[in-house]
Amino acid sequence: MKVVLLHDVAGVGKAGELATVADGYGRNYLVPRKLAMIANEGVMRSLEMQRKTIQRRAQRERHDAESVAARLQSAPIHIEAHTGVGGKLYGSVTTQDIADAVKKKFDIDVDRRKIDLQEPIRLVGSYTVPVRLIRDVVAPLTVNVTEPGGELPAPKETLPTPAPDAPLPAPVEETP
């Protein structure tokens, strides 16, 4: 007996597939529990139309996600946070903060769970954060974390390291 599965059935197939099963199994188990329908011309035509509809919807979602990804990559977002000594934030920048900044700048709703931030941002600086819009469309988003009213800190210059046998500088004496 040929049936069209309406739900995933272990050992038989996935939803939407055409499967061949024993007559008794299909008639006494799958059909009464609405796990499958007996395959006939009408059901097959309906199944094909559903597949085409799902395929068109997936193409449209992918196109929309790619356009959103292009907008997110076009410009960085800026988040201001209060800092302490050494550029450390008093709190942290979380995925919710990033989602709110994206909404404010681009007017795009991004679910905070789609922002792939391994751990909250706790230092001032520029970060690249991946945003997974759909399964295979990931947009790298640049997030600049600054002090309120401040700019991004310039990259620190590396000071030359003294030779191992160089004398230590003399201590500075304070005069009262």
VEXSELUM-399227 format. One line per field, with one value per residue: residue in three letters; x, y negated, z of N, C-alpha, C in turn. Coordinates in nm, 2 decimals, always signed. Example, Ala and Ser with C-alpha at 12.3 -4.5 7.8 and 13.67 -1.06 7.14 Angstrom:
2
type	[ALA SER]
n.xx	[+1.32 +1.28]
n.yy	[+0.57 +0.22]
n.zz	[+0.78 +0.71]
ca.xx	[+1.23 +1.37]
ca.yy	[+0.45 +0.11]
ca.zz	[+0.78 +0.71]
c.xx	[+1.32 +1.29]
c.yy	[+0.33 +0.00]
c.zz	[+0.78 +0.79]
end
This chain:
176
type	[MET LYS VAL VAL LEU LEU HIS ASP VAL ALA GLY VAL GLY LYS ALA GLY GLU LEU ALA THR VAL ALA ASP GLY TYR GLY ARG ASN TYR LEU VAL PRO ARG LYS LEU ALA MET ILE ALA ASN GLU GLY VAL MET ARG SER LEU GLU MET GLN ARG LYS THR ILE GLN ARG ARG ALA GLN ARG GLU ARG HIS ASP ALA GLU SER VAL ALA ALA ARG LEU GLN SER ALA PRO ILE HIS ILE GLU ALA HIS THR GLY VAL GLY GLY LYS LEU TYR GLY SER VAL THR THR GLN ASP ILE ALA ASP ALA VAL LYS LYS LYS PHE ASP ILE ASP VAL ASP ARG ARG LYS ILE ASP LEU GLN GLU PRO ILE ARG LEU VAL GLY SER TYR THR VAL PRO VAL ARG LEU ILE ARG ASP VAL VAL ALA PRO LEU THR VAL ASN VAL THR GLU PRO GLY GLY GLU LEU PRO ALA PRO LYS GLU THR LEU PRO THR PRO ALA PRO ASP ALA PRO LEU PRO ALA PRO VAL GLU GLU THR PRO]
n.xx	[+0.09 +0.06 +0.13 +0.10 +0.30 +0.20 +0.32 +0.64 +0.75 +0.90 +1.13 +0.98 +0.95 +0.98 +0.77 +0.56 +0.67 +0.64 +0.55 +0.59 +0.40 +0.30 -0.03 -0.21 -0.07 -0.08 -0.36 -0.47 -0.31 -0.15 -0.33 -0.57 -0.46 -0.40 -0.14 -0.07 -0.19 -0.38 -0.23 -0.34 -0.45 -0.54 -0.44 -0.17 -0.14 -0.21 +0.00 +0.22 +0.17 +0.18 +0.46 +0.57 +0.48 +0.60 +0.87 +0.88 +0.83 +1.05 +1.25 +1.18 +1.21 +1.49 +1.59 +1.50 +1.64 +1.90 +1.90 +1.86 +2.10 +2.29 +2.22 +2.29 +2.56 +2.65 +2.70 +2.85 +2.73 +2.69 +2.74 +2.70 +2.86 +2.91 +3.23 +3.51 +3.83 +4.09 +3.93 +3.73 +3.40 +3.13 +2.91 +2.80 +2.78 +2.52 +2.34 +2.08 +2.12 +2.26 +2.06 +1.87 +2.01 +2.04 +1.77 +1.71 +1.89 +1.88 +1.61 +1.52 +1.39 +1.56 +1.60 +1.72 +1.83 +1.93 +2.17 +2.50 +2.68 +2.94 +3.02 +2.92 +3.01 +3.27 +3.46 +3.58 +3.58 +3.60 +3.40 +3.33 +3.04 +2.86 +2.54 +2.29 +2.06 +1.88 +1.90 +2.13 +2.22 +2.44 +2.52 +2.79 +2.82 +2.93 +3.02 +3.07 +3.18 +3.17 +3.28 +3.04 +2.97 +3.22 +3.50 +3.61 +3.88 +4.21 +4.43 +4.65 +4.99 +5.27 +5.51 +5.87 +6.04 +6.25 +6.60 +6.71 +6.93 +6.94 +6.97 +6.75 +6.51 +6.57 +6.41 +6.15 +6.16 +5.94 +5.88 +5.80]
n.yy	[+0.12 -0.22 -0.52 -0.86 -1.03 -1.22 -1.30 -1.26 -0.93 -0.68 -0.46 -0.45 -0.69 -1.05 -1.34 -1.42 -1.26 -0.99 -0.67 -0.31 -0.07 +0.21 +0.34 +0.38 +0.24 -0.02 -0.07 +0.00 -0.13 -0.37 -0.54 -0.57 -0.70 -0.94 -0.97 -0.93 -0.94 -0.76 -0.71 -0.87 -1.00 -1.27 -1.33 -1.32 -1.53 -1.74 -1.72 -1.78 -2.05 -2.16 -2.12 -2.29 -2.54 -2.55 -2.56 -2.80 -2.98 -2.94 -3.03 -3.30 -3.37 -3.33 -3.52 -3.76 -3.74 -3.76 -4.02 -4.16 -4.09 -4.22 -4.48 -4.49 -4.45 -4.68 -4.90 -4.98 -4.92 -5.13 -5.12 -5.26 -5.25 -5.26 -5.30 -5.17 -5.17 -5.12 -5.06 -4.87 -4.76 -4.86 -4.70 -4.47 -4.42 -4.27 -4.02 -4.11 -4.39 -4.44 -4.36 -4.55 -4.78 -4.73 -4.74 -5.00 -5.14 -5.03 -4.96 -4.70 -4.40 -4.18 -3.87 -3.81 -3.56 -3.48 -3.61 -3.54 -3.54 -3.45 -3.50 -3.77 -4.11 -4.28 -4.47 -4.79 -4.85 -4.73 -4.49 -4.19 -4.04 -3.74 -3.71 -3.50 -3.47 -3.31 -2.95 -2.91 -3.16 -3.39 -3.69 -3.90 -4.13 -4.44 -4.57 -4.84 -4.93 -5.19 -5.46 -5.67 -5.94 -5.92 -5.82 -5.54 -5.37 -5.44 -5.22 -5.05 -5.15 -4.95 -4.92 -4.93 -4.64 -4.63 -4.52 -4.21 -4.24 -4.51 -4.80 -4.88 -5.15 -5.44 -5.50 -5.73 -6.01 -6.16 -6.49 -6.67]
n.zz	[+0.00 -0.08 +0.08 +0.18 +0.40 +0.68 +0.91 +1.07 +1.08 +1.26 +1.11 +0.88 +0.73 +0.65 +0.70 +0.44 +0.25 +0.01 +0.08 +0.09 +0.25 +0.45 +0.39 +0.62 +0.82 +0.72 +0.69 +0.94 +1.14 +1.06 +0.90 +1.06 +1.29 +1.18 +1.08 +0.82 +0.48 +0.24 -0.07 -0.36 -0.68 -0.63 -0.38 -0.43 -0.62 -0.46 -0.27 -0.43 -0.50 -0.25 -0.19 -0.39 -0.30 -0.05 -0.13 -0.28 -0.07 +0.09 -0.08 -0.10 +0.17 +0.20 +0.02 +0.14 +0.39 +0.29 +0.20 +0.44 +0.57 +0.41 +0.47 +0.74 +0.74 +0.62 +0.78 +1.10 +1.43 +1.72 +2.06 +2.37 +2.68 +3.03 +3.17 +3.36 +3.51 +3.27 +3.05 +3.11 +3.13 +3.34 +3.35 +3.12 +2.77 +2.62 +2.42 +2.40 +2.42 +2.19 +2.00 +2.05 +1.97 +1.70 +1.62 +1.67 +1.50 +1.23 +1.21 +1.22 +1.33 +1.52 +1.66 +1.98 +2.03 +1.80 +1.77 +1.78 +2.02 +2.21 +2.48 +2.70 +2.61 +2.76 +2.75 +2.63 +2.28 +1.94 +1.79 +1.61 +1.54 +1.48 +1.32 +1.29 +1.06 +0.90 +0.85 +0.68 +0.63 +0.74 +0.90 +0.94 +1.20 +1.29 +1.60 +1.79 +2.09 +2.32 +2.54 +2.71 +2.50 +2.40 +2.19 +2.00 +2.15 +2.05 +1.88 +2.09 +2.13 +2.09 +2.32 +2.31 +2.44 +2.71 +2.71 +2.85 +3.02 +3.08 +3.28 +3.56 +3.56 +3.76 +4.08 +4.12 +4.32 +4.55 +4.63 +4.92]
ca.xx	[+0.00 +0.13 +0.07 +0.17 +0.31 +0.17 +0.41 +0.76 +0.72 +1.03 +1.14 +0.90 +0.99 +0.95 +0.65 +0.55 +0.72 +0.56 +0.61 +0.52 +0.39 +0.21 -0.17 -0.26 -0.01 -0.13 -0.50 -0.51 -0.23 -0.11 -0.44 -0.66 -0.39 -0.37 +0.00 -0.06 -0.31 -0.37 -0.19 -0.42 -0.41 -0.57 -0.35 -0.04 -0.14 -0.21 +0.13 +0.31 +0.14 +0.24 +0.60 +0.61 +0.45 +0.71 +0.99 +0.87 +0.84 +1.19 +1.33 +1.15 +1.28 +1.63 +1.62 +1.48 +1.75 +2.02 +1.90 +1.88 +2.24 +2.36 +2.20 +2.36 +2.70 +2.67 +2.75 +2.86 +2.64 +2.76 +2.68 +2.77 +2.85 +2.99 +3.35 +3.60 +3.97 +4.14 +3.83 +3.64 +3.27 +3.08 +2.83 +2.84 +2.70 +2.46 +2.27 +1.96 +2.16 +2.29 +1.94 +1.80 +2.08 +2.01 +1.64 +1.72 +1.97 +1.83 +1.47 +1.51 +1.38 +1.65 +1.58 +1.85 +1.88 +2.00 +2.30 +2.59 +2.78 +2.98 +3.01 +2.90 +3.13 +3.30 +3.57 +3.56 +3.65 +3.53 +3.38 +3.25 +2.94 +2.78 +2.40 +2.23 +1.93 +1.82 +1.99 +2.25 +2.26 +2.49 +2.57 +2.89 +2.78 +3.04 +2.97 +3.16 +3.15 +3.25 +3.23 +2.94 +3.03 +3.36 +3.53 +3.68 +4.02 +4.31 +4.50 +4.76 +5.12 +5.35 +5.64 +5.98 +6.07 +6.40 +6.68 +6.71 +7.04 +6.94 +6.94 +6.61 +6.51 +6.58 +6.28 +6.13 +6.14 +5.84 +5.92 +5.68]
ca.yy	[+0.00 -0.35 -0.62 -0.99 -1.06 -1.35 -1.33 -1.17 -0.80 -0.61 -0.34 -0.45 -0.81 -1.18 -1.40 -1.47 -1.15 -0.88 -0.54 -0.19 +0.00 +0.32 +0.30 +0.37 +0.13 -0.15 -0.08 +0.01 -0.21 -0.50 -0.62 -0.61 -0.80 -1.06 -0.98 -0.91 -0.93 -0.67 -0.79 -0.86 -1.11 -1.40 -1.35 -1.34 -1.66 -1.83 -1.72 -1.85 -2.19 -2.20 -2.13 -2.41 -2.65 -2.56 -2.59 -2.94 -3.05 -2.93 -3.12 -3.43 -3.40 -3.34 -3.65 -3.86 -3.73 -3.81 -4.17 -4.21 -4.07 -4.32 -4.61 -4.48 -4.46 -4.81 -5.00 -4.93 -4.98 -5.19 -5.10 -5.33 -5.18 -5.32 -5.22 -5.19 -5.18 -5.02 -5.03 -4.77 -4.80 -4.83 -4.59 -4.41 -4.43 -4.14 -4.00 -4.20 -4.52 -4.44 -4.35 -4.68 -4.88 -4.70 -4.79 -5.15 -5.20 -4.98 -4.93 -4.56 -4.32 -4.06 -3.79 -3.80 -3.42 -3.46 -3.67 -3.43 -3.60 -3.34 -3.55 -3.91 -4.20 -4.34 -4.57 -4.88 -4.81 -4.69 -4.34 -4.13 -3.94 -3.68 -3.71 -3.39 -3.52 -3.18 -2.84 -2.92 -3.30 -3.45 -3.82 -3.95 -4.26 -4.51 -4.63 -4.93 -4.97 -5.31 -5.53 -5.77 -6.06 -5.90 -5.76 -5.42 -5.40 -5.42 -5.09 -5.08 -5.13 -4.86 -4.98 -4.83 -4.58 -4.64 -4.41 -4.15 -4.28 -4.65 -4.85 -4.93 -5.30 -5.49 -5.53 -5.88 -6.05 -6.26 -6.60 -6.72]
ca.zz	[+0.00 -0.09 +0.16 +0.19 +0.54 +0.72 +1.02 +1.06 +1.14 +1.27 +1.03 +0.75 +0.65 +0.70 +0.66 +0.30 +0.16 -0.04 +0.14 +0.07 +0.38 +0.45 +0.39 +0.75 +0.90 +0.67 +0.71 +1.08 +1.23 +1.01 +0.86 +1.18 +1.38 +1.10 +1.05 +0.68 +0.39 +0.13 -0.19 -0.48 -0.77 -0.57 -0.27 -0.49 -0.68 -0.34 -0.21 -0.52 -0.48 -0.12 -0.21 -0.46 -0.21 +0.05 -0.20 -0.31 +0.05 +0.13 -0.17 -0.06 +0.30 +0.18 -0.04 +0.25 +0.48 +0.23 +0.19 +0.57 +0.60 +0.34 +0.55 +0.87 +0.71 +0.56 +0.88 +1.23 +1.53 +1.83 +2.19 +2.47 +2.81 +3.13 +3.19 +3.47 +3.47 +3.17 +2.95 +3.15 +3.14 +3.47 +3.33 +3.00 +2.65 +2.59 +2.29 +2.40 +2.40 +2.04 +1.93 +2.06 +1.89 +1.56 +1.60 +1.67 +1.39 +1.11 +1.22 +1.19 +1.45 +1.52 +1.78 +2.05 +2.03 +1.67 +1.77 +1.83 +2.11 +2.30 +2.61 +2.70 +2.59 +2.89 +2.73 +2.52 +2.16 +1.82 +1.78 +1.50 +1.60 +1.37 +1.34 +1.21 +1.02 +0.88 +0.87 +0.60 +0.60 +0.86 +0.87 +1.04 +1.24 +1.36 +1.72 +1.85 +2.23 +2.35 +2.66 +2.67 +2.44 +2.37 +2.07 +2.02 +2.18 +1.94 +1.91 +2.18 +2.07 +2.17 +2.37 +2.30 +2.56 +2.74 +2.70 +2.98 +3.11 +3.09 +3.42 +3.59 +3.58 +3.90 +4.13 +4.13 +4.46 +4.57 +4.72 +5.00]
c.xx	[+0.09 +0.06 +0.16 +0.18 +0.28 +0.26 +0.53 +0.72 +0.86 +1.02 +1.06 +0.95 +0.96 +0.83 +0.66 +0.61 +0.62 +0.63 +0.52 +0.52 +0.30 +0.06 -0.23 -0.20 -0.06 -0.27 -0.54 -0.43 -0.21 -0.23 -0.53 -0.59 -0.35 -0.22 +0.03 -0.19 -0.28 -0.34 -0.28 -0.39 -0.43 -0.47 -0.21 -0.03 -0.13 -0.07 +0.23 +0.29 +0.20 +0.39 +0.65 +0.59 +0.56 +0.84 +0.99 +0.89 +0.98 +1.28 +1.31 +1.22 +1.43 +1.67 +1.60 +1.59 +1.88 +2.02 +1.92 +2.03 +2.32 +2.34 +2.28 +2.51 +2.74 +2.74 +2.76 +2.76 +2.73 +2.68 +2.76 +2.75 +2.95 +3.11 +3.42 +3.74 +4.01 +4.04 +3.73 +3.51 +3.22 +2.98 +2.88 +2.74 +2.65 +2.39 +2.15 +2.00 +2.19 +2.16 +1.86 +1.87 +2.05 +1.87 +1.64 +1.78 +1.91 +1.68 +1.44 +1.50 +1.47 +1.63 +1.71 +1.91 +1.95 +2.14 +2.39 +2.70 +2.82 +2.97 +2.98 +3.03 +3.15 +3.41 +3.53 +3.64 +3.55 +3.52 +3.30 +3.17 +2.86 +2.63 +2.34 +2.08 +1.84 +1.93 +2.12 +2.29 +2.31 +2.56 +2.67 +2.85 +2.89 +2.98 +3.08 +3.11 +3.24 +3.20 +3.12 +3.01 +3.17 +3.37 +3.59 +3.82 +4.11 +4.38 +4.63 +4.90 +5.20 +5.48 +5.75 +6.01 +6.22 +6.47 +6.69 +6.82 +7.04 +6.91 +6.80 +6.62 +6.51 +6.44 +6.27 +6.09 +6.04 +5.90 +5.79 +5.65]
c.yy	[-0.12 -0.45 -0.75 -1.02 -1.20 -1.40 -1.23 -1.05 -0.73 -0.48 -0.34 -0.57 -0.94 -1.24 -1.45 -1.36 -1.05 -0.75 -0.42 -0.11 +0.12 +0.27 +0.28 +0.26 -0.01 -0.17 -0.08 -0.08 -0.35 -0.59 -0.66 -0.71 -0.93 -1.08 -0.98 -0.92 -0.83 -0.75 -0.76 -0.99 -1.25 -1.43 -1.39 -1.48 -1.76 -1.84 -1.79 -2.00 -2.24 -2.22 -2.25 -2.53 -2.66 -2.60 -2.74 -3.02 -3.05 -3.02 -3.26 -3.47 -3.41 -3.48 -3.77 -3.86 -3.78 -3.96 -4.23 -4.20 -4.18 -4.46 -4.60 -4.49 -4.60 -4.91 -4.94 -4.99 -5.03 -5.17 -5.17 -5.27 -5.25 -5.23 -5.26 -5.21 -5.07 -4.99 -4.92 -4.83 -4.77 -4.71 -4.51 -4.44 -4.29 -4.13 -4.09 -4.34 -4.54 -4.44 -4.48 -4.79 -4.85 -4.75 -4.94 -5.20 -5.16 -4.95 -4.79 -4.48 -4.19 -3.99 -3.78 -3.66 -3.39 -3.53 -3.58 -3.50 -3.50 -3.38 -3.71 -3.99 -4.28 -4.45 -4.67 -4.84 -4.78 -4.54 -4.30 -4.02 -3.88 -3.68 -3.61 -3.43 -3.40 -3.07 -2.86 -3.06 -3.36 -3.58 -3.86 -4.10 -4.32 -4.59 -4.71 -4.97 -5.08 -5.36 -5.63 -5.90 -6.04 -5.83 -5.62 -5.45 -5.36 -5.29 -5.13 -5.06 -5.03 -4.92 -4.88 -4.77 -4.59 -4.51 -4.34 -4.20 -4.44 -4.69 -4.90 -5.08 -5.33 -5.53 -5.69 -5.91 -6.17 -6.37 -6.65 -6.86]
c.zz	[+0.00 -0.01 +0.15 +0.34 +0.57 +0.84 +1.00 +1.14 +1.14 +1.19 +0.90 +0.67 +0.72 +0.64 +0.52 +0.20 +0.12 +0.01 +0.11 +0.20 +0.36 +0.46 +0.53 +0.83 +0.85 +0.71 +0.86 +1.18 +1.18 +0.98 +0.98 +1.27 +1.30 +1.08 +0.90 +0.61 +0.28 +0.00 -0.30 -0.56 -0.70 -0.46 -0.33 -0.55 -0.56 -0.28 -0.30 -0.51 -0.35 -0.12 -0.28 -0.38 -0.11 -0.01 -0.23 -0.18 +0.10 +0.05 -0.13 +0.08 +0.29 +0.12 +0.06 +0.35 +0.42 +0.22 +0.33 +0.61 +0.53 +0.42 +0.68 +0.85 +0.66 +0.66 +1.02 +1.33 +1.65 +1.96 +2.29 +2.61 +2.91 +3.16 +3.32 +3.42 +3.37 +3.06 +2.98 +3.17 +3.29 +3.46 +3.21 +2.89 +2.61 +2.46 +2.29 +2.37 +2.25 +1.96 +1.93 +1.98 +1.74 +1.53 +1.59 +1.54 +1.25 +1.10 +1.17 +1.32 +1.43 +1.66 +1.85 +2.05 +1.90 +1.66 +1.85 +1.90 +2.21 +2.44 +2.60 +2.68 +2.71 +2.88 +2.62 +2.40 +2.05 +1.81 +1.66 +1.55 +1.49 +1.41 +1.24 +1.18 +0.99 +0.88 +0.80 +0.56 +0.74 +0.82 +0.98 +1.07 +1.32 +1.48 +1.78 +1.99 +2.27 +2.49 +2.62 +2.62 +2.39 +2.23 +2.10 +2.05 +2.06 +1.98 +1.99 +2.11 +2.15 +2.20 +2.35 +2.44 +2.59 +2.73 +2.84 +3.08 +3.13 +3.24 +3.44 +3.60 +3.73 +3.95 +4.14 +4.27 +4.46 +4.67 +4.79 +4.98]
end
